[in-house]
Every structure is written in C-alpha cells, then in structure tokens.
C-alpha cells in the first residue's frame, strides 16, 4: 500500500502546536465525563453522522471534529483525503461539525455543508469548503452569497438549499455535533477519534501510522 502524500511540515506543524486548540474555554475538572465506554461510543458517532466512507466490512472508525474555517483543519484536509483514498475500503471515515466561536463564517460554512447534505451532496460541499478556504476564511464579512454560489455550482435545488441553510433545524443539527464534542472534551479543531478513543498525535506520521495500523488489524 502506498504511503500517504507528504506535505511541507511548515504547513502542517501548526496542527500540533495549537492553531485550533482551546477555543472553547473548558475547565478539565468541570468538563462532562461520559459514564462508560458505550456512552462514549454513542457520542463519538451518531446514526446521522456524515460518513465519507462506509465499507461493507469496516475494520476501524476514524472520526474528525472539524471547523471549515480552521487553518489547521484546512492543512490536514489533504492528508485525510489521502488516507481515505488509501483505506476507505477498510476504514469508516466520519465528519462531525465543530465550528469555533472565534471564526466568523465557520457556522455559516457548516450550515451550507449540511444544507447540501440534505440533497445528498455532503462530500462535494465538504471538499469545496476546504478547497476555497483561503477565499473566505479569517474574514469578518458574511460569506452567505459565496456559499450559495457553491450550491449553484453543484446543481442543487436552490429553493431547498436556501430553506435548509436558514432553517433552525439545520443549526440545531450542527450544534448537536458541538454538544457531543464538548461532552467528549473536544476544545479545538481538528480533533480525531479512532475506534472511540481520542488520538493525540504529535506528528503527521503518528496520525497516518495509527490509521494504517487500524486498517490492517
């Protein structure tokens, strides 16, 4: 099996030194703690969680809590995509929303992705957000029109997209992911779980090695 692609360490190192860390100010002593392993599993992945791969015989489950505006998430995105290409036939890759309050358009981006998901186009909008992050990220200007343009490009039913984008139910769906993340102790993005256990890699190689080992088990 080919190794995942290599990307300049200068770009990726920020993932492990705190770009997205501690955005939610949670005191570890006060953070909710799941009662048992079964409850943890329920919080890590829900029946309605979005799956980028669903192999018939999954050997492992990889979950990422992410923020589409997070630079670290954008930096690790190509690595996750390469891992998915390499191991998607054996590993279930799951995405959970975790827009951070310090990012002006993060929740809007999640709403756009969720609205697209309701028309079966989650993956395409997920990819579009990271491919264009430099166009709209780290700005204090609403990106609603830009995101709507992405939906047009994807050929979505725009009346349905607009209704979903502005629906309180869509926002509730996103915030349910955030609530699960907070209950699991997620404080920043990207945060990874592999088979229900939180991964805390110190390098990209450690991250890829963990997925490769789980896929080969």
PLY file of the C-alpha trace (Angstrom):
ply
format ascii 1.0
element vertex 217
property float x
property float y
property float z
element edge 216
property int vertex1
property int vertex2
end_header
0.00 0.00 0.00
1.38 3.40 -0.94
2.20 5.86 1.81
0.02 8.98 2.24
1.27 12.03 0.39
3.80 14.26 2.08
3.05 17.95 2.57
5.52 20.59 3.76
5.95 20.26 7.51
5.92 24.05 7.88
2.28 24.00 6.81
1.20 21.01 8.86
3.17 21.53 12.05
0.67 24.13 13.21
-1.89 21.38 13.67
0.09 20.02 16.58
1.13 23.29 18.18
-2.26 24.80 18.75
-3.87 26.69 15.88
-7.28 25.40 16.82
-6.73 24.47 20.44
-8.54 25.85 23.49
-11.09 27.89 21.60
-13.81 26.67 23.92
-12.58 27.57 27.40
-13.40 24.38 29.27
-12.05 23.56 32.69
-10.99 19.91 32.54
-12.24 19.34 36.07
-15.67 20.69 35.14
-15.95 19.05 31.73
-18.70 16.44 31.43
-17.38 12.88 31.52
-19.30 10.06 29.79
-20.36 7.33 32.19
-18.95 4.37 30.28
-17.41 3.16 27.03
-20.80 2.59 25.42
-21.80 6.18 26.10
-18.51 7.46 24.69
-19.12 5.46 21.51
-22.60 6.97 21.19
-21.16 10.47 21.49
-18.31 9.96 19.04
-20.60 8.80 16.22
-24.34 9.24 15.90
-26.61 7.39 13.44
-26.97 10.63 11.45
-23.25 11.49 11.47
-21.87 12.10 8.00
-19.69 9.32 6.64
-17.19 9.89 3.86
-16.70 6.15 3.50
-18.87 3.21 4.53
-17.04 -0.04 3.73
-19.08 -3.23 3.91
-16.53 -4.73 6.30
-15.13 -1.82 8.27
-12.06 -2.62 10.36
-11.88 0.77 12.06
-13.72 4.05 12.51
-11.93 7.38 12.15
-13.79 10.50 13.31
-12.77 14.12 12.90
-14.40 17.04 14.70
-13.67 19.94 12.38
-14.23 23.58 11.60
-14.26 24.51 7.92
-12.62 27.86 8.68
-9.87 26.37 10.85
-6.46 26.70 9.19
-5.22 23.52 10.83
-8.23 21.61 9.51
-7.51 23.00 6.07
-3.86 21.96 6.36
-4.68 18.40 7.40
-7.51 18.03 4.88
-5.25 16.71 2.06
-3.80 14.13 4.46
-7.27 12.95 5.47
-8.29 12.75 1.83
-5.23 10.67 1.02
-5.88 8.37 3.98
-9.44 7.98 2.79
-8.29 7.03 -0.70
-5.82 4.53 0.74
-8.00 2.97 3.44
-11.59 3.94 2.69
-12.35 0.35 1.71
-11.48 -0.75 5.26
-11.98 2.31 7.46
-15.16 4.30 8.05
-14.29 8.00 7.88
-16.73 10.22 9.77
-17.05 14.02 9.91
-18.51 15.90 12.88
-19.20 19.64 12.85
-17.38 21.77 15.41
-17.48 25.43 14.26
-15.50 27.55 16.66
-16.94 30.82 18.00
-13.83 32.77 17.05
-14.38 32.06 13.35
-16.90 34.43 11.79
-18.02 32.19 8.90
-17.47 28.75 10.44
-21.07 28.16 11.43
-22.29 29.52 8.09
-19.98 27.09 6.30
-21.32 24.20 8.36
-24.87 25.27 7.55
-24.05 25.31 3.83
-22.49 21.84 4.02
-25.45 20.49 5.99
-27.89 22.06 3.53
-26.04 20.35 0.69
-26.03 17.08 2.65
-29.81 17.18 2.69
-29.63 16.85 -1.09
-27.05 14.07 -0.97
-24.08 16.32 -1.70
-22.28 16.42 1.64
-18.93 15.24 0.30
-18.87 17.68 -2.59
-19.63 20.71 -0.40
-17.22 19.50 2.29
-14.47 19.38 -0.33
-15.44 22.75 -1.80
-15.17 24.45 1.59
-11.60 23.33 2.14
-10.59 23.96 -1.47
-11.76 27.59 -1.16
-10.94 28.29 2.49
-8.40 30.96 1.58
-11.13 32.92 -0.23
-13.47 33.33 2.73
-11.68 32.25 5.90
-10.38 34.60 8.58
-12.68 37.40 7.43
-15.38 39.41 9.19
-17.66 39.59 6.17
-20.58 37.16 5.82
-19.88 34.56 3.13
-23.53 33.60 2.60
-23.59 34.63 -1.07
-20.34 32.82 -1.81
-21.61 29.63 -0.19
-24.86 29.94 -2.12
-22.76 30.18 -5.29
-21.11 26.89 -4.38
-24.58 25.33 -4.16
-25.43 26.69 -7.60
-22.20 25.21 -8.98
-23.16 21.84 -7.53
-26.51 21.99 -9.29
-28.55 21.90 -6.10
-32.24 22.74 -5.85
-31.75 26.31 -4.66
-35.16 26.76 -3.07
-34.49 23.68 -0.95
-30.92 24.78 -0.24
-31.99 28.24 0.90
-34.70 26.79 3.13
-32.26 24.36 4.73
-29.49 26.94 5.07
-31.80 29.24 7.02
-33.65 26.56 8.95
-33.33 26.45 12.75
-33.29 22.65 12.40
-30.05 22.84 10.41
-28.41 24.95 13.07
-29.71 22.58 15.73
-28.15 19.64 13.85
-24.77 21.38 13.82
-24.95 22.36 17.46
-25.81 18.78 18.39
-22.40 17.78 17.00
-20.77 20.55 19.01
-22.54 19.38 22.16
-21.26 15.83 21.64
-17.77 17.17 21.08
-17.83 19.23 24.24
-19.06 16.22 26.21
-16.08 14.28 24.86
-13.67 17.00 25.92
-13.12 18.47 22.46
-11.84 22.03 22.84
-10.39 22.76 19.43
-10.03 21.50 15.90
-9.09 19.24 14.35
-9.75 16.60 17.00
-9.56 12.94 16.00
-11.02 9.74 17.40
-10.04 6.26 16.25
-12.34 3.44 17.30
-13.84 5.62 20.02
-10.52 6.66 21.53
-9.10 10.13 21.14
-5.95 10.36 19.07
-3.36 12.89 20.19
-0.56 12.54 17.63
2.50 14.73 17.89
3.33 14.37 14.19
1.56 13.67 10.91
3.45 10.39 10.70
1.93 9.30 14.01
-1.55 10.12 12.73
-1.13 8.21 9.48
0.55 5.28 11.22
-2.38 4.95 13.63
-4.89 4.79 10.79
-2.73 2.39 8.80
-2.36 0.07 11.80
-6.11 0.10 12.48
-6.88 -0.57 8.82
-4.52 -3.55 8.83
-5.77 -5.11 12.05
0 1
1 2
2 3
3 4
4 5
5 6
6 7
7 8
8 9
9 10
10 11
11 12
12 13
13 14
14 15
15 16
16 17
17 18
18 19
19 20
20 21
21 22
22 23
23 24
24 25
25 26
26 27
27 28
28 29
29 30
30 31
31 32
32 33
33 34
34 35
35 36
36 37
37 38
38 39
39 40
40 41
41 42
42 43
43 44
44 45
45 46
46 47
47 48
48 49
49 50
50 51
51 52
52 53
53 54
54 55
55 56
56 57
57 58
58 59
59 60
60 61
61 62
62 63
63 64
64 65
65 66
66 67
67 68
68 69
69 70
70 71
71 72
72 73
73 74
74 75
75 76
76 77
77 78
78 79
79 80
80 81
81 82
82 83
83 84
84 85
85 86
86 87
87 88
88 89
89 90
90 91
91 92
92 93
93 94
94 95
95 96
96 97
97 98
98 99
99 100
100 101
101 102
102 103
103 104
104 105
105 106
106 107
107 108
108 109
109 110
110 111
111 112
112 113
113 114
114 115
115 116
116 117
117 118
118 119
119 120
120 121
121 122
122 123
123 124
124 125
125 126
126 127
127 128
128 129
129 130
130 131
131 132
132 133
133 134
134 135
135 136
136 137
137 138
138 139
139 140
140 141
141 142
142 143
143 144
144 145
145 146
146 147
147 148
148 149
149 150
150 151
151 152
152 153
153 154
154 155
155 156
156 157
157 158
158 159
159 160
160 161
161 162
162 163
163 164
164 165
165 166
166 167
167 168
168 169
169 170
170 171
171 172
172 173
173 174
174 175
175 176
176 177
177 178
178 179
179 180
180 181
181 182
182 183
183 184
184 185
185 186
186 187
187 188
188 189
189 190
190 191
191 192
192 193
193 194
194 195
195 196
196 197
197 198
198 199
199 200
200 201
201 202
202 203
203 204
204 205
205 206
206 207
207 208
208 209
209 210
210 211
211 212
212 213
213 214
214 215
215 216
